[in-house]
């Protein structure tokens, strides 16, 4: 389980105007909710949040949020981003309670080189890169390894084949294909071009009729 720390401040003023002022001052508006807690408006350093997001997978990392001298274990549940610049505009934190399961998205990490790639020139197609799981916050894995070394051409791995840590349950379709080794693609060879076509097409012989007198018979 990955963990990180952030500091936040409670704010009493809310609304779009307040949020714009916070962002202009380098602050990131947010909210914390969950397990009997009334939703509480927050502000935190936008710079600190961006730095953390560069180091960890922000939506599956337990964040110990320092708030009013107390620490709350949280997960980021929603990020609102600017549609053009993709900067974070607002963040929602969910407070966690030990023993209460949560749903999170976990990345897959493909390990090894498939047999079908090494010996048959096949191509490994990674179809799914993340899966959704349910688990206790204390058991959230950083990633899940997918061993592909045994795959031969035409064979695949499904969600049901994944080896999960104890206490972690997948909520995705068990029959979903995760990866497959496909046969190598062959290039089509163009049919040989006829020599005559290469050298150019001979111009047809032009056959003319003898020029006829105007409104009269043809000349001999």
C-alpha positions as CSV (number, residue, x, y, z in Angstrom):
1,X,0.0,0.0,0.0
2,X,1.3,3.4,-1.0
3,X,0.9,6.3,1.4
4,X,1.6,10.0,1.2
5,X,1.1,13.1,3.3
6,X,-0.5,16.5,2.6
7,X,-1.6,19.5,4.7
8,X,-4.9,21.2,4.3
9,X,-6.9,24.1,5.9
10,X,-10.6,24.2,6.6
11,X,-12.4,27.1,4.8
12,X,-15.8,28.5,5.6
13,X,-16.4,30.5,2.4
14,X,-17.5,28.5,-0.6
15,X,-18.7,29.2,-4.2
16,X,-17.1,29.8,-7.6
17,X,-15.9,33.2,-6.8
18,X,-14.0,32.0,-3.7
19,X,-12.6,29.1,-5.7
20,X,-11.2,31.4,-8.3
21,X,-9.6,33.6,-5.7
22,X,-8.0,30.5,-4.0
23,X,-6.6,29.3,-7.3
24,X,-5.2,32.8,-8.1
25,X,-3.4,32.6,-4.8
26,X,-1.8,29.3,-5.6
27,X,-4.4,27.3,-3.5
28,X,-6.4,24.3,-4.6
29,X,-10.0,24.2,-3.4
30,X,-11.3,20.8,-2.2
31,X,-13.7,19.0,0.1
32,X,-13.5,16.0,2.5
33,X,-16.4,13.7,3.3
34,X,-17.2,10.1,4.4
35,X,-18.2,7.9,7.3
36,X,-20.4,10.2,9.2
37,X,-18.4,13.3,8.5
38,X,-20.3,16.3,7.2
39,X,-18.7,17.5,3.9
40,X,-16.1,20.0,4.8
41,X,-14.6,22.6,2.5
42,X,-10.8,22.7,2.3
43,X,-7.9,24.5,0.7
44,X,-4.4,23.2,0.1
45,X,-1.3,24.1,-1.7
46,X,-1.7,23.5,-5.4
47,X,2.0,23.2,-5.8
48,X,2.3,20.5,-3.1
49,X,-0.6,18.6,-4.7
50,X,0.9,18.7,-8.2
51,X,4.3,17.5,-6.9
52,X,2.6,14.6,-5.1
53,X,0.7,13.7,-8.2
54,X,4.0,13.5,-10.1
55,X,5.4,10.9,-7.6
56,X,2.5,8.6,-6.9
57,X,-0.7,7.3,-8.5
58,X,-2.9,9.9,-6.9
59,X,-6.2,8.1,-7.1
60,X,-5.0,4.8,-5.5
61,X,-2.7,6.2,-2.8
62,X,-3.8,6.6,0.8
63,X,-3.2,10.2,1.7
64,X,-2.7,11.2,5.3
65,X,-4.3,14.6,5.3
66,X,-3.2,16.9,8.1
67,X,-6.2,18.9,9.1
68,X,-6.7,21.1,12.2
69,X,-4.0,19.3,14.1
70,X,-5.5,15.9,13.3
71,X,-4.7,13.4,10.6
72,X,-7.3,11.8,8.4
73,X,-6.5,8.8,6.1
74,X,-8.1,9.6,2.8
75,X,-8.4,8.6,-0.9
76,X,-8.8,11.1,-3.7
77,X,-12.2,10.3,-5.2
78,X,-12.6,13.0,-7.9
79,X,-10.4,15.5,-9.7
80,X,-11.9,18.3,-11.7
81,X,-9.5,19.5,-14.4
82,X,-9.4,22.5,-16.7
83,X,-10.5,21.0,-20.1
84,X,-7.7,22.7,-22.0
85,X,-4.7,23.1,-19.7
86,X,-5.6,19.9,-17.7
87,X,-4.6,21.6,-14.4
88,X,-6.5,20.4,-11.3
89,X,-9.3,22.8,-10.3
90,X,-10.9,20.9,-7.4
91,X,-10.2,17.7,-5.4
92,X,-12.6,15.5,-3.4
93,X,-11.2,13.4,-0.5
94,X,-13.0,10.5,1.1
95,X,-12.1,9.7,4.7
96,X,-11.2,6.1,5.2
97,X,-12.1,3.8,8.2
98,X,-10.2,0.6,8.9
99,X,-12.3,-2.4,8.0
100,X,-14.5,-0.5,5.6
101,X,-13.7,-1.7,2.0
102,X,-13.2,0.8,-0.8
103,X,-13.3,0.5,-4.6
104,X,-10.1,1.7,-6.4
105,X,-8.5,1.4,-9.8
106,X,-5.1,-0.4,-9.8
107,X,-2.6,-0.5,-12.7
108,X,-1.4,-3.7,-14.3
109,X,2.3,-4.3,-14.8
110,X,3.2,-6.9,-17.5
111,X,6.2,-9.0,-16.7
112,X,8.4,-11.2,-19.0
113,X,8.5,-11.8,-22.7
114,X,5.9,-14.2,-24.1
115,X,7.1,-17.5,-25.6
116,X,5.1,-16.8,-28.7
117,X,7.1,-13.5,-29.2
118,X,10.5,-15.1,-28.6
119,X,10.0,-18.2,-30.8
120,X,7.2,-17.4,-33.1
121,X,7.6,-13.7,-33.8
122,X,4.2,-13.0,-32.3
123,X,3.0,-9.6,-31.0
124,X,2.0,-9.0,-27.4
125,X,-1.2,-6.9,-27.3
126,X,-1.8,-5.3,-23.9
127,X,-5.6,-4.7,-24.0
128,X,-6.3,-3.8,-20.3
129,X,-3.9,-1.6,-18.3
130,X,-6.0,-1.0,-15.2
131,X,-8.5,-3.0,-13.2
132,X,-11.1,-2.1,-10.6
133,X,-10.9,-3.9,-7.2
134,X,-12.5,-3.8,-3.8
135,X,-10.4,-4.1,-0.7
136,X,-9.6,-2.8,2.8
137,X,-7.7,0.5,2.6
138,X,-4.7,-1.2,4.3
139,X,-4.5,-3.7,1.5
140,X,-4.5,-1.4,-1.5
141,X,-1.8,-2.7,-3.9
142,X,0.5,-0.3,-5.8
143,X,0.1,-2.5,-8.9
144,X,-0.7,-6.0,-10.0
145,X,1.9,-8.1,-11.9
146,X,0.7,-10.0,-15.0
147,X,3.2,-12.8,-16.0
148,X,3.0,-13.2,-19.7
149,X,6.0,-15.5,-20.3
150,X,4.0,-18.6,-20.9
151,X,1.8,-17.1,-23.6
152,X,2.1,-18.7,-27.1
153,X,0.6,-17.4,-30.3
154,X,-3.2,-17.2,-30.1
155,X,-3.3,-17.5,-26.3
156,X,-4.5,-14.9,-23.9
157,X,-4.9,-13.9,-20.3
158,X,-8.2,-13.0,-18.8
159,X,-9.2,-11.1,-15.6
160,X,-10.0,-14.4,-14.0
161,X,-6.4,-15.5,-14.5
162,X,-4.9,-12.7,-12.5
163,X,-3.1,-13.5,-9.2
164,X,-4.4,-11.0,-6.6
165,X,-3.0,-10.2,-3.2
166,X,-5.0,-11.6,-0.3
167,X,-8.1,-9.6,0.6
168,X,-8.3,-8.0,-2.9
169,X,-11.3,-8.8,-5.1
170,X,-11.7,-7.7,-8.8
171,X,-15.1,-6.1,-9.7
172,X,-14.5,-6.2,-13.4
173,X,-15.9,-8.9,-15.8
174,X,-13.9,-12.1,-15.2
175,X,-14.0,-13.0,-18.9
176,X,-12.4,-9.7,-20.0
177,X,-9.2,-10.2,-22.0
178,X,-6.2,-8.6,-20.4
179,X,-3.5,-9.5,-23.0
180,X,-3.1,-11.7,-26.0
181,X,-0.2,-12.8,-28.3
182,X,-1.2,-12.4,-31.9
183,X,0.4,-13.9,-35.0
184,X,2.9,-11.8,-36.8
185,X,1.6,-9.7,-39.6
186,X,2.6,-10.6,-43.1
187,X,3.0,-8.1,-45.8
188,X,1.2,-8.7,-49.0
189,X,3.5,-9.1,-52.0
190,X,2.3,-7.2,-55.1
191,X,1.7,-9.2,-58.2
192,X,4.3,-8.9,-60.9
193,X,3.5,-6.2,-63.5
194,X,3.3,-7.3,-67.1
195,X,6.4,-6.2,-69.0
196,X,4.3,-4.4,-71.6
197,X,2.7,-2.4,-68.8
198,X,6.1,-1.5,-67.4
199,X,7.5,-0.4,-70.7
200,X,4.4,1.6,-71.5
201,X,1.3,0.8,-73.5
202,X,1.6,0.9,-77.2
203,X,-0.5,3.6,-78.8
204,X,-3.4,2.1,-80.9
205,X,-3.2,2.4,-84.7
206,X,-5.3,5.3,-85.9
207,X,-7.4,4.3,-88.8
208,X,-8.9,7.2,-90.8
209,X,-11.4,7.1,-93.5
210,X,-10.7,9.0,-96.7
211,X,-11.9,12.5,-96.4
212,X,-15.2,12.9,-98.1
213,X,-16.3,15.8,-100.2
214,X,-18.7,18.0,-98.4
215,X,-22.2,16.5,-98.8
216,X,-20.7,14.2,-101.5
217,X,-19.1,10.7,-101.9
218,X,-15.7,9.7,-100.7
219,X,-12.8,10.4,-103.0
220,X,-11.2,7.5,-104.8
